[in-house]
């Protein structure tokens, strides 16, 4: 019977290969422009800096003064129009571009480039009044109303018709307009963590399912609807899985498919706008949108219809406590770092479209950022390879829902805020840095030799968020344990998806890779046999791509690769601590732990030291071909075990690494080394004798920056 199970596993892998090929062909077609992203930006510009401005929100007589002030501050570009639909189309079919043309002309007269936006997140009141069917419905069955933003359904065909007409009018008006630098579609398309349960979404979800499964019998089989007698006889019987409507938990395969659908719906909505724009605008003008990493229902790696993706980042709003007693004023070192390494790795190009300008108004609580930290965030964005940084916003608003949201300029309209002064400082520092730019600079060999990949697939996050099995489990926190450890080891990181080439990375980590197939296991095996060092972690390999447990031993598809078995897993109450010993050090856990049994020849690196399975293996590693495979069973709270495992992997592989304090980041970009410090203590940066400091001092203080060349 075991051979039959492996045959099933292999068959699933073959099906996936076909699907992967079709997906690759599709992505090649819609992403053909992405191969040109390197031509959109001049590397010698390093990182232009800009700011949002809303001419429609300010009296006309302020425009000239404000845009002149923007130029005096030193901004390279501004950002118009993403919330301006009611001004662009004040009445149905009647478009007014006179006002925005004047604003664009004022920007050009002051030497400021313009990012033009489509206004799809804020439809005018007349549209919602005429067509209430365009509005989204939340999980409580409440229809969102006009009065804020993002209240619409991406699935509504009526809404899409009006968006198409608006985008085409804007595209025709600004076709080949040399005043426009690039384009942003929508704004943070996400519904801010909410899902759409509207009638339009219900219809679209059924169409998506029919296209995926072909027959209702295939859906029933894949979803396992025999459980609890959920069997469907027609696609029209399927409803979006909504836990608020159900007395018990929804079908996990249905939930995973709904999350996939929701992301595809956003991608398709943006692709519709992209195709319209590309018919009219100049080839050198790029098209992007700004996304929030980790914010459901949108995942940046699944937004494939644009030239590149950019991100939004707010670190100080009461949700991120950072490190130490004042960390809430700085945020975590991994926040910008992970966004850099994820977004840049999608296709080599990214930017920060919206960066926190100072104190904000919408957080859990809204503290003042640490003096200097806004400057540090900008430099951290530079260190991560961003092509530009834009802050939100230039002037603090006097009206509306964000009155207490800082701008670069305060409410008097002329005086720079404290963070505005920090922006001015960075703008001048970047100007001075351009004098030292060397277009032929190459990454130092020792640094390049430790290039590491973090393998990421949002399906794993979506599935585990739905079935965490413990109130302490967090896929994101688990992944960041490893990512943060990598940053402390000073290694350059790419957060990659499965479509990328594994072979360029000496080390690769696949955190909690719960969903997989035969093809991926075969690729991992080849990667290790050819000299790669692979780290797999808890929960890996438990299910197939459709979130179904294998008809095998638990996680059996990875047994041959890891050289052992996952005997069982354990979860502890938050008041009970499990203990582990590795290298004569003691570590603690209580979130999730795989208890593993090594095969002969597989080395045990760590053991559990309490609970009834004390003495059983917690971490194991073995050689395979020219490389190594390491499996880490537990998830800890502090990430110290994860760091110790990584240190041992690099040491055994003969790859030298650093040992930086938590919160200190050192990165290399375009010939420059950049150091930033999110920790509560100063750090003496180890510099070589030939190091030339361009900005800062060797003693890197909290919320400070150092830039140097070697």
C-alpha positions in Angstrom: 0.0 0.0 0.0 2.9 2.4 0.7 3.9 2.3 -3.0 0.3 3.2 -4.0 0.4 6.2 -1.6 3.7 7.4 -3.2 2.1 6.9 -6.6 -0.7 9.2 -5.5 1.8 11.7 -4.2 3.7 11.6 -7.5 0.5 12.0 -9.6 -0.4 15.0 -7.6 3.0 16.4 -8.4 2.5 15.8 -12.1 -0.8 17.6 -12.0 0.9 20.5 -10.3 3.6 20.5 -12.9 1.0 21.0 -15.6 -0.7 23.7 -13.6 2.6 25.4 -13.0 3.5 25.4 -16.7 0.1 27.0 -17.6 0.6 29.5 -14.8 4.1 30.3 -16.0 2.8 30.9 -19.6 0.1 33.2 -18.2 2.5 35.1 -16.0 4.9 35.5 -18.9 2.2 37.1 -21.0 0.9 39.6 -18.4 4.4 40.3 -17.0 6.2 40.8 -20.2 6.8 44.5 -19.3 8.3 43.5 -15.9 11.5 42.4 -17.7 12.0 46.1 -18.5 11.8 47.4 -14.9 15.5 48.0 -14.7 15.1 50.6 -17.4 12.6 52.7 -15.5 15.1 54.1 -13.1 18.6 55.5 -13.3 20.8 53.8 -10.7 22.9 57.0 -10.3 19.8 58.8 -8.9 20.2 56.4 -6.0 16.8 56.9 -4.3 14.6 59.9 -5.2 12.3 61.1 -2.4 8.8 62.4 -2.8 5.6 63.3 -0.9 1.8 63.0 -1.4 -0.1 66.2 -2.1 -3.8 66.7 -2.6 -4.6 69.8 -4.5 -8.3 69.0 -4.3 -8.2 69.2 -0.5 -6.6 72.6 -0.3 -7.8 76.1 -1.4 -6.6 76.9 -4.9 -4.6 79.9 -3.7 -2.4 77.6 -1.7 -1.2 75.4 -4.5 1.6 77.6 -5.9 3.0 78.2 -2.4 2.8 74.6 -1.4 4.5 73.2 -4.5 7.2 75.8 -4.3 7.7 74.8 -0.7 7.9 71.2 -1.8 10.7 72.1 -4.2 12.5 74.1 -1.5 12.4 71.1 0.9 14.1 69.2 -1.9 11.5 66.6 -2.9 12.0 65.0 -6.3 8.4 64.0 -7.0 4.9 64.2 -5.8 1.8 62.1 -5.9 -1.6 63.1 -7.2 -5.1 61.8 -7.6 -5.7 58.5 -5.8 -8.6 59.9 -3.8 -9.9 62.4 -6.4 -12.6 60.6 -8.4 -15.4 63.0 -7.3 -13.3 65.9 -8.7 -12.2 64.1 -11.9 -15.7 62.9 -12.7 -18.1 65.2 -10.7 -21.0 64.0 -12.7 -21.4 60.8 -14.6 -19.6 60.9 -17.9 -18.4 64.5 -17.4 -14.7 64.7 -16.7 -12.8 67.7 -15.4 -9.0 67.7 -15.8 -8.5 71.5 -15.7 -7.7 71.6 -12.0 -5.3 68.7 -12.0 -3.5 69.9 -15.1 -2.8 73.2 -13.3 -1.4 71.3 -10.3 0.8 69.2 -12.6 2.0 72.3 -14.3 2.9 73.9 -11.0 4.8 70.7 -10.1 6.7 70.8 -13.4 7.5 74.5 -13.0 9.1 73.7 -9.7 11.1 70.8 -11.1 9.0 68.1 -9.4 8.0 64.9 -11.2 4.5 63.5 -10.8 3.1 60.1 -10.0 -0.4 60.0 -11.3 -3.0 57.7 -9.7 -6.2 56.1 -10.6 -9.0 57.0 -8.2 -10.7 53.6 -7.9 -10.6 53.4 -4.0 -13.0 56.4 -3.6 -16.0 56.3 -6.0 -18.1 59.5 -5.9 -21.4 59.6 -3.9 -23.5 59.8 -7.1 -22.1 56.3 -8.1 -23.0 54.6 -4.9 -26.4 56.3 -4.9 -27.2 55.2 -8.4 -25.6 51.7 -8.0 -25.6 50.5 -4.4 -24.8 47.0 -5.8 -21.2 48.1 -6.1 -20.7 48.1 -2.3 -18.9 45.3 -0.5 -20.5 43.3 2.4 -18.5 42.3 5.4 -18.7 39.0 7.3 -21.5 40.3 9.5 -23.7 40.9 6.5 -23.4 44.7 6.8 -23.2 46.6 3.5 -20.4 49.2 3.5 -21.6 52.7 2.7 -20.2 55.9 1.0 -18.4 57.9 3.6 -14.9 56.5 3.8 -12.8 54.5 1.2 -12.4 51.0 -0.1 -16.1 50.4 0.4 -16.6 48.8 -3.0 -16.6 45.2 -4.3 -13.8 44.4 -6.7 -16.2 41.7 -8.0 -19.0 44.1 -9.1 -19.2 44.2 -12.9 -21.0 47.6 -12.6 -18.2 49.0 -10.5 -15.6 47.7 -12.9 -17.4 49.3 -15.9 -17.3 52.7 -14.2 -13.7 52.2 -13.1 -12.8 51.3 -16.7 -14.4 54.5 -18.1 -12.7 56.6 -15.5 -9.3 55.1 -16.0 -9.6 55.3 -19.8 -10.5 59.0 -19.5 -7.5 59.7 -17.3 -5.2 57.6 -19.5 -6.3 59.4 -22.7 -5.9 62.8 -21.1 -2.3 62.1 -19.8 -1.3 59.9 -22.8 2.4 60.3 -23.5 2.5 63.3 -21.0 6.1 64.0 -20.2 5.1 65.6 -16.9 4.1 62.2 -15.6 6.9 60.0 -14.1 4.9 56.9 -13.3 1.4 55.6 -12.3 -0.1 54.1 -9.2 -3.3 52.1 -9.4 -5.8 52.4 -6.6 -4.4 52.8 -3.1 -3.6 50.0 -0.7 -6.1 47.6 -2.4 -6.9 45.4 0.6 -10.3 46.3 2.2 -8.0 46.7 5.2 -8.1 43.1 6.3 -11.7 42.5 5.5 -13.2 40.1 3.0 -16.0 40.7 0.6 -19.2 38.6 1.0 -21.4 40.6 -1.3 -23.7 39.1 -3.9 -21.2 40.1 -6.6 -18.4 38.3 -4.8 -20.6 35.2 -4.3 -21.2 35.0 -8.1 -17.6 35.6 -8.9 -16.4 33.0 -6.4 -18.6 30.4 -8.0 -17.2 31.3 -11.5 -13.7 31.0 -10.1 -14.4 27.6 -8.6 -16.0 26.3 -11.8 -13.0 27.5 -13.8 -10.7 25.7 -11.4 -12.5 22.4 -10.9 -14.6 22.0 -14.0 -17.2 19.8 -12.4 -18.9 19.9 -9.0 -17.7 16.3 -8.5 -14.1 17.5 -8.6 -14.8 20.2 -6.1 -16.6 17.8 -3.8 -13.6 15.4 -3.9 -11.0 18.1 -3.4 -12.8 19.8 -0.6 -13.8 16.6 1.1 -17.5 17.6 1.3 -18.4 14.1 2.5 -17.4 15.3 5.9 -20.5 16.7 7.7 -22.6 16.0 4.6 -21.5 19.2 2.9 -21.9 17.7 -0.6 -22.9 20.0 -3.4 -24.8 19.1 -6.6 -24.3 22.4 -8.3 -21.8 25.3 -8.1 -24.8 27.7 -7.4 -25.2 26.0 -4.0 -21.7 27.0 -2.9 -21.5 30.0 -0.6 -18.4 31.9 0.5 -17.2 30.2 3.7 -18.0 32.6 6.5 -17.5 31.5 10.0 -19.9 34.2 11.3 -22.7 32.4 9.5 -21.8 28.9 10.7 -22.3 27.1 14.0 -18.9 25.4 13.7 -15.7 25.9 11.7 -15.9 26.1 7.9 -14.4 23.6 5.5 -10.6 24.4 5.5 -10.2 23.6 1.8 -13.0 26.0 1.0 -11.5 28.7 3.2 -8.1 28.3 1.4 -9.8 28.6 -2.0 -11.7 31.7 -0.9 -8.5 33.4 0.2 -6.9 32.4 -3.1 -9.9 33.7 -5.0 -9.9 37.0 -3.1 -6.3 37.7 -4.0 -6.9 36.7 -7.6 -9.9 39.1 -7.7 -7.7 42.0 -6.6 -5.0 41.0 -9.2 -7.6 40.8 -11.9 -9.1 44.2 -10.9 -5.6 45.8 -11.1 -4.8 44.0 -14.4 -7.9 45.5 -15.9 -6.7 49.0 -15.1 -3.1 48.2 -16.2 -4.2 47.1 -19.6 -6.2 50.3 -20.2 -3.3 52.5 -19.1 -0.8 50.6 -21.2 -2.9 51.3 -24.4 -2.2 55.0 -24.0 0.7 55.9 -21.8 4.4 56.1 -22.8 6.4 52.9 -22.5 8.9 54.5 -20.2 6.2 55.3 -17.6 5.9 52.6 -15.0 2.7 51.3 -13.3 2.6 50.0 -9.8 0.4 49.9 -6.7 1.2 50.2 -3.0 0.5 47.1 -0.8 0.7 46.3 2.9 2.8 43.1 3.5 0.8 40.5 5.4 -2.5 42.3 5.2 -5.2 39.9 4.0 -6.7 39.4 1.5 -3.9 40.6 -0.6 -0.4 39.1 -0.9 2.3 41.0 -2.8 3.7 37.8 -4.4 0.3 37.1 -6.0 -0.1 40.6 -7.5 1.5 39.8 -10.9 -0.2 42.2 -13.3 1.9 45.3 -12.8 5.4 46.5 -13.7 6.5 46.1 -10.1 4.9 46.4 -6.6 5.6 48.9 -3.9 4.8 48.9 -0.2 3.3 51.0 2.5 5.0 51.0 5.9 4.0 52.4 9.3 6.1 51.2 12.2 5.0 53.4 15.2 1.2 53.2 15.8 1.0 51.1 19.0 1.1 47.7 17.3 4.8 47.1 17.1 6.6 47.4 20.5 10.1 47.0 19.0 13.0 46.2 21.2 13.6 47.6 24.7 11.6 50.1 26.8 11.5 52.7 24.0 11.1 50.3 21.1 7.5 51.4 20.6 8.9 54.7 19.3 11.1 52.9 16.7 9.3 49.7 15.6 11.0 46.4 14.9 14.1 46.1 12.7 12.5 43.3 10.7 9.5 45.5 9.6 11.1 47.5 6.8 13.8 44.9 6.3 11.4 42.1 5.5 9.4 44.3 3.1 12.6 45.3 1.3 13.7 41.7 0.9 10.2 40.4 -0.1 9.1 43.2 -2.5 12.6 43.6 -4.2 12.8 39.8 -4.8 9.5 39.6 -6.7 11.1 41.0 -9.9 14.1 43.0 -8.8 12.4 46.4 -8.5 10.4 48.0 -5.7 9.9 51.3 -3.9 8.3 52.6 -0.7 5.1 54.4 -1.9 4.0 55.3 1.5 6.3 55.8 4.5 5.2 57.0 7.9 6.1 60.8 8.2 5.9 61.0 12.0 3.1 60.7 14.5 -0.2 59.2 13.1 -3.8 59.2 14.2 -5.3 55.8 13.6 -3.2 53.5 15.7 -3.8 51.5 18.9 -2.0 54.4 20.5 -0.1 57.1 18.6 3.2 58.0 20.2 5.8 60.4 19.0 8.5 58.5 17.1 12.0 58.5 18.6 14.0 61.6 17.4 16.0 60.5 14.4 14.0 57.3 13.7 12.2 58.7 10.6 15.6 59.5 9.1 16.7 56.0 10.0 13.6 54.4 8.3 14.4 56.3 5.1 18.0 55.1 5.1 16.8 51.6 5.9 14.7 51.7 2.8 17.7 52.8 0.8 19.8 50.0 2.2 17.1 47.5 1.0 17.5 48.6 -2.6 14.3 50.7 -3.0 14.2 52.8 -6.2 12.3 55.7 -4.4 10.6 56.6 -1.1 7.4 58.6 -0.8 5.9 59.8 2.4 2.3 60.3 3.2 1.8 63.3 3.3 3.2 66.8 2.6 0.8 68.9 4.6 -1.0 67.9 7.8 -4.7 68.1 7.0 -7.0 70.6 8.6 -10.1 68.5 7.8 -11.2 64.9 7.4 -10.4 61.7 9.2 -6.6 62.2 9.5 -6.3 65.6 11.2 -3.8 64.3 13.7 -1.7 62.6 11.0 1.6 64.3 10.7 2.8 65.8 7.4 6.2 67.1 6.4 4.7 70.6 6.9 2.6 71.4 9.9 -0.9 72.7 10.1 0.2 76.3 9.5 1.2 75.3 6.0 4.8 76.6 6.1 6.7 75.2 9.1 8.4 71.8 8.8 7.4 69.2 11.4 10.1 67.5 13.4 10.0 64.5 11.0 9.9 67.0 8.1 13.3 68.3 9.2 14.6 64.7 9.2 13.4 64.3 5.6 15.2 67.5 4.7 18.4 66.1 6.3 18.2 62.8 4.4 17.6 64.6 1.1 20.8 66.6 1.6 22.7 63.5 2.7 21.6 61.6 -0.4 22.8 64.5 -2.6 26.2 64.3 -1.0 26.3 60.5 -1.4 25.8 60.7 -5.1 29.4 62.2 -5.3 30.7 58.8 -4.1 28.6 56.6 -6.3 30.5 54.0 -8.3 28.4 52.3 -11.0 30.9 49.5 -11.2 30.8 48.5 -7.5 30.4 44.8 -6.8 29.1 43.2 -3.7 32.0 42.0 -1.6 32.7 38.3 -2.1 32.4 37.3 1.5 29.0 39.0 1.7 27.8 37.5 -1.5 28.9 34.0 -0.3 26.3 34.0 2.4 23.4 35.0 0.3 20.3 33.3 1.8 16.8 32.6 0.5 13.7 32.5 2.7 11.1 30.5 0.7 7.6 31.9 1.0 4.2 30.9 -0.2 1.1 32.7 1.1 -0.9 29.5 0.9 1.0 28.3 4.0 0.1 31.5 5.9 -3.5 31.4 4.8 -3.9 27.8 5.7 -2.2 28.0 9.1 -4.1 31.2 10.0 -7.3 29.3 9.5 -6.1 26.2 11.4 -3.6 27.4 13.9 -4.3 24.6 16.4 -2.9 26.8 19.2 -3.9 30.3 20.3 -0.1 31.0 20.4 0.6 30.0 16.8 1.5 32.7 14.3 3.0 31.9 10.9 4.3 35.4 10.6 6.0 35.3 14.0 7.5 31.9 13.2 8.9 33.1 9.9 10.3 36.2 11.5 12.2 34.2 14.1 14.3 32.9 11.3 14.4 36.1 9.3 15.5 38.1 12.4 18.2 35.5 13.1 19.5 35.9 9.5 19.7 39.7 10.0 21.6 39.2 13.2 24.0 37.0 11.3 24.5 39.8 8.8 23.6 37.8 5.7 21.9 39.3 2.6 18.4 37.8 2.2 16.0 37.4 -0.6 12.4 36.3 0.3 11.6 34.2 -2.7 8.7 32.2 -4.2 8.8 28.8 -5.8 9.2 30.2 -9.3 12.7 31.4 -8.5 16.0 29.6 -9.1 17.1 27.9 -5.9 20.7 27.2 -7.0 22.0 30.7 -6.6 21.5 30.6 -2.8 24.1 28.7 -0.6 21.5 28.5 2.2 17.7 28.4 2.0 15.1 28.3 4.7 11.5 27.2 4.1 9.7 28.2 7.3 6.6 26.0 8.2 6.0 24.9 4.7 2.8 23.0 5.4 1.5 22.6 1.8 3.7 21.0 -0.8 3.8 18.4 -3.6 6.2 15.9 -5.1 7.7 18.5 -7.4 8.8 20.8 -4.6 10.3 17.9 -2.6 12.2 16.8 -5.7 13.5 20.4 -6.2 14.6 20.6 -2.6 16.4 17.3 -2.9 18.2 18.4 -6.0 19.1 21.7 -4.4 20.7 19.9 -1.4 22.4 17.2 -3.5 24.1 20.0 -5.6 25.5 21.7 -2.5 22.8 23.8 -1.0 22.1 23.9 2.7 18.3 23.6 3.4 16.5 24.3 6.7 13.0 23.0 7.1 10.9 23.8 10.1 7.9 22.7 12.2 4.6 21.8 10.4 6.4 21.2 7.1 4.9 18.7 4.6 1.7 17.9 6.5 -0.7 18.5 3.6 -1.0 18.6 -0.2 -1.6 21.9 -2.1 -5.4 21.6 -1.4 -4.9 21.4 2.4 -5.7 17.7 2.5 -3.7 15.5 4.9 -1.7 12.9 3.0 -3.0 9.3 3.1 0.4 8.3 4.5 2.2 8.6 7.8 2.2 12.2 9.2 4.3 14.4 6.8 5.7 11.3 5.2 6.5 13.0 1.8 9.5 14.7 3.4 10.9 11.7 5.4 13.4 10.5 2.7 14.7 14.1 2.3 15.1 14.9 6.0 16.4 11.5 7.0 13.9 10.8 9.7 10.3 10.9 10.7 7.8 13.3 12.3 6.6 11.0 15.1 3.9 13.4 16.4 3.5 17.0 17.4 2.7 18.7 20.7 1.1 22.0 21.8 1.3 23.4 25.3 -0.8 25.8 27.3 0.7 29.3 27.6 1.4 28.6 31.3 3.5 25.5 30.6 7.1 25.7 29.3 8.8 23.0 27.3 12.6 22.8 27.5 15.3 21.8 24.9 19.0 21.4 25.1 21.4 22.1 22.3 25.1 22.6 22.5 24.9 22.5 26.3 22.5 25.5 26.1 18.9 25.4 27.4 16.0 26.8 25.3 12.3 27.2 26.0 9.2 26.6 23.8 5.4 26.2 24.2 3.9 27.1 20.8 4.3 24.0 18.6 6.8 21.2 18.5 7.4 18.3 16.1 8.9 15.3 17.9 11.2 13.7 15.4 12.9 10.3 15.0 16.1 10.3 13.0 17.2 7.6 10.7 20.6 5.9 11.0 23.2 8.4 9.9 21.2 11.5 10.7 22.7 13.6 13.4 20.7 14.9 16.4 21.5 18.5 17.3 19.0 19.1 20.0 16.7 17.1 22.4 13.6 17.8 24.4 14.4 17.7 28.1 11.0 17.7 29.8 7.4 16.5 29.1 6.8 12.7 28.7 9.0 12.6 25.6 12.1 13.9 27.2 15.2 12.7 25.4 13.5 12.6 22.0 15.0 14.6 19.1 14.0 18.3 18.5 16.5 19.2 15.8 18.3 16.9 13.4 20.6 17.3 10.4 22.3 15.2 7.8 24.5 15.4 4.7 22.9 14.6 1.3 25.2 14.7 -1.7 27.2 17.9 -1.5 24.8 19.7 0.8 22.9 19.4 4.1 19.3 19.2 5.2 18.3 20.3 8.7 14.9 19.9 10.3 13.9 22.1 13.3 10.9 20.7 15.2 9.9 23.4 17.7 8.8 27.0 17.5 10.1 29.2 20.3 8.9 32.5 21.6 12.2 34.3 21.6 13.8 32.8 18.4 17.1 31.9 20.3 17.0 28.2 19.3 16.3 29.1 15.7 19.4 31.5 15.7 21.6 28.8 17.3 20.5 26.3 14.6 21.3 28.8 11.8 24.7 29.6 13.3 25.6 25.9 13.3 24.4 25.4 9.7 26.6 28.3 8.5 29.5 27.1 10.6 29.3 23.5 9.4 29.1 24.9 5.8 32.2 27.0 6.2 30.3 30.2 5.6 31.5 33.1 7.8 28.8 35.2 9.3 28.5 38.2 11.7 27.0 38.2 15.2 25.1 41.5 15.4 22.9 42.6 18.4 19.1 42.2 17.9 18.0 45.4 16.1 21.2 46.3 14.4 21.1 45.9 10.6 24.0 46.1 8.2 23.3 46.0 4.5 25.2 46.6 1.3 23.8 48.4 -1.7 25.3 49.9 -4.9 28.8 50.2 -3.3 27.6 51.5 0.0 27.4 49.8 3.4 24.5 51.1 5.5 24.0 50.5 9.2 20.9 51.3 11.2 20.1 50.6 14.9 16.7 49.8 16.3 18.1 48.5 19.6 18.2 50.4 22.9 22.0 50.4 23.1 24.9 51.9 21.0 26.8 49.5 18.8 30.4 49.9 17.7 30.4 49.0 14.0 33.5 46.9 13.1 35.1 48.8 10.2 38.2 47.8 8.2 41.2 50.0 8.0 40.2 51.1 4.5 36.7 52.0 5.4 35.7 55.6 4.5 32.8 56.9 6.6 30.4 59.1 4.5 27.6 59.6 7.1 27.6 59.1 10.8 30.3 57.7 13.2 31.5 54.1 14.1 29.5 54.3 17.3 26.0 53.6 16.0 23.6 55.0 18.5 19.9 54.0 18.8 17.8 55.4 15.9 20.9 56.5 14.1 22.6 55.7 10.7 26.1 55.1 9.4 27.1 54.9 5.7 30.5 53.9 4.5 32.5 52.6 1.6 35.3 50.0 1.6 
